[in-house]
Amino acid sequence: MKAIVIYDSQYGNTEKIARVIADSLGGQGEVACYRVGQVSASELAGVDLLVVGSPTQKFKPTIGLTNFIHSLPKNGLAGVKVAAFDTRFTQKNIDETPVLPFFVKIFGYAGEVIAKALEKKGGRPVVPAEGFYVLGTEGPLADGEEERAAAWAKKLFA
């Protein structure tokens, strides 16, 4: 089995989650972990599982990650199992800004956007998109999120 984890990260929190996921998948076969911009679409040839993550910025993934997914050929992920994740504020952080809960309800998070984009490219989602919590814009990750990421990664082969 060949798996690739691709992520973007602004403050290092999403990178930590991506690396935990990659490490957790390591016992399943060949696993690579790349920051977006360090991997090309051609490197996805022969991949069995593609996991993609981004911080949620303005309710969607980063521009770099969005551009990477859009650069994939139509049906370029046909037959590939895919999973998406994001890092996001805790509900407490969201509730501290009066209009933010309203916008989150309407626009959601980066993980869902990534999952839809991967499916549009032919990928087969194996689990719903997952969000991992950060305490504020720059983090750190909330307690237990790395362990939760490891547990989520194990579901990708259940």
Summary of the structure (lengths in Angstrom):
residues: 158
radius of gyration: 14.8
end to end distance: 14.0
largest distance: 46.5
contacts: 533
relative contact order: 0.20
helix: 41%
strand: 24%
